């Protein structure tokens, strides 16, 4: 029986078209093997990592520029042009802003608005608010702005000025105060 089976299958053969089709399929599978695609994937991963590192360092450099500008403006100690405790009146007076000045949740307790003026952060129009800490009676300067690139939320010190940056309700905030 073994010889009969052998003889039966030896008589069977693929047509030349089928054989060529199978050989082409085998060639395609070899060309698209994971080993062939590995350098492409490695390149994509390396490019992604490089982009993330660039964004991180670029964000840190931008943060540093914002910190420097906020500290510089704070040290100039320009008086408010609009003297009021009312955020609504501030928004009416500072009507050239692309956003509405809001009371930050972080500063809602223990701080009172004294007044505001226009300023610029990174070449864009911003609001500079003067607030007083009700506990210590010290003044702080609060900046509200829409940056071209969102700064990272962080805290730092430049020229003896403590600067804190964060985002809230679509607006970037920077608070400058004297370091104790």
C-alpha positions in Angstrom: 0.0 0.0 0.0 2.9 2.3 0.7 4.2 2.0 -2.8 0.7 2.6 -4.2 0.3 5.8 -2.2 3.7 7.0 -3.3 2.9 6.3 -6.9 -0.5 8.1 -6.6 1.1 11.3 -5.3 4.0 11.2 -7.7 1.5 11.5 -10.6 0.0 14.6 -9.0 1.6 17.9 -9.7 0.8 21.6 -9.6 0.3 23.6 -12.7 3.1 26.0 -13.6 0.7 28.9 -12.8 0.0 27.6 -9.3 3.6 26.9 -8.7 4.6 30.4 -9.8 1.9 31.9 -7.7 3.1 30.0 -4.6 6.7 31.0 -5.3 5.7 34.7 -5.6 3.7 34.4 -2.3 6.8 33.0 -0.6 8.9 35.8 -2.0 6.5 38.5 -0.7 6.4 36.9 2.7 10.2 37.0 2.9 10.3 40.6 1.8 7.7 41.7 4.4 9.1 39.6 7.2 9.4 41.3 10.6 13.1 41.1 10.3 13.0 43.4 7.2 10.6 45.8 9.0 12.6 45.9 12.2 14.9 48.8 11.1 11.9 50.8 10.0 10.2 50.3 13.4 13.5 51.1 15.2 13.8 54.3 13.2 10.3 55.3 14.0 10.8 54.6 17.7 14.1 56.6 17.7 12.4 59.5 15.9 9.5 59.5 18.4 11.9 59.5 21.4 13.9 62.4 19.8 10.7 64.4 19.3 9.6 63.9 22.9 13.0 64.9 24.2 12.9 68.0 21.9 9.4 69.0 23.1 10.5 68.5 26.8 13.6 70.6 26.4 11.9 73.2 24.3 9.1 73.4 26.9 11.7 73.8 29.6 13.4 76.6 27.6 10.1 78.3 27.1 9.3 77.9 30.8 12.6 79.6 31.6 11.8 82.5 29.2 8.4 82.9 30.8 9.9 82.7 34.3 12.4 85.4 33.4 9.8 87.7 31.8 7.4 87.3 34.8 10.2 88.0 37.3 11.3 91.1 35.2 7.8 92.5 35.0 7.2 91.8 38.7 10.5 93.6 39.6 9.4 96.7 37.5 6.5 97.0 40.0 4.3 98.9 37.6 1.1 100.2 39.3 -2.3 99.0 38.2 -4.0 101.2 35.6 -7.4 99.9 36.8 -7.9 100.1 40.6 -10.8 97.8 41.5 -11.6 94.6 43.4 -14.1 93.6 40.8 -13.1 91.1 38.1 -16.0 92.2 35.9 -14.8 95.8 35.9 -11.3 94.5 35.1 -12.7 92.7 32.0 -14.5 95.8 30.9 -11.4 97.9 31.2 -9.0 95.3 29.7 -11.2 94.7 26.6 -8.3 94.1 24.2 -7.5 90.8 25.8 -8.4 87.6 23.8 -9.8 86.1 26.9 -11.7 87.0 30.1 -9.7 87.6 33.2 -10.9 85.1 35.9 -10.4 84.6 39.6 -8.1 81.6 40.0 -9.4 78.8 42.2 -5.8 78.6 43.7 -6.1 82.3 44.7 -9.8 82.4 45.6 -9.2 82.2 49.3 -6.7 84.5 51.2 -6.1 86.9 48.3 -7.9 90.1 47.3 -7.7 91.9 44.0 -6.2 95.4 44.1 -6.2 96.2 40.3 -4.9 95.3 36.9 -3.1 96.5 33.8 -2.0 95.3 30.4 1.4 93.7 30.0 2.9 91.2 27.6 4.2 87.7 28.0 6.2 86.2 25.1 5.2 89.1 22.9 1.4 88.5 23.4 -0.9 90.7 25.3 -1.6 89.6 28.8 -3.2 90.8 32.0 -1.1 91.7 35.0 -3.1 91.7 38.3 -2.0 92.9 41.6 -3.4 91.0 44.6 -2.7 91.2 48.3 -2.3 88.2 50.6 -4.9 88.9 53.4 -2.8 86.9 55.9 0.6 88.6 55.3 -0.5 91.8 53.6 2.2 91.2 50.9 1.5 91.9 47.3 1.8 89.3 44.6 1.6 89.8 40.9 -0.6 87.5 38.8 -0.3 87.2 35.1 -3.0 85.6 32.9 -2.2 84.9 29.3 -2.7 82.6 26.3 0.7 81.3 25.3 1.7 80.2 21.9 3.1 77.0 23.5 1.7 75.7 26.8 4.3 76.1 29.5 4.7 73.3 31.9 3.2 73.7 35.3 6.1 74.4 37.6 7.7 76.5 40.3 11.0 78.3 40.1 13.0 81.2 41.3 14.7 83.9 39.3 16.4 87.0 40.7 14.9 86.5 44.1 11.4 86.2 42.7 9.4 83.0 43.2 7.4 82.2 40.1 4.7 79.6 39.8 3.1 78.7 36.5 -0.1 76.6 35.9 -3.1 76.3 33.7 -6.7 76.7 34.6 -9.9 77.1 32.5 -7.9 77.4 29.3 -5.7 80.2 30.6 -2.1 80.1 31.8 -1.3 81.7 35.1 2.0 82.9 36.5 2.3 84.2 40.0 5.3 86.2 41.1 6.1 86.9 44.7 9.1 87.9 46.8 10.9 84.9 48.2 10.7 84.9 52.0 
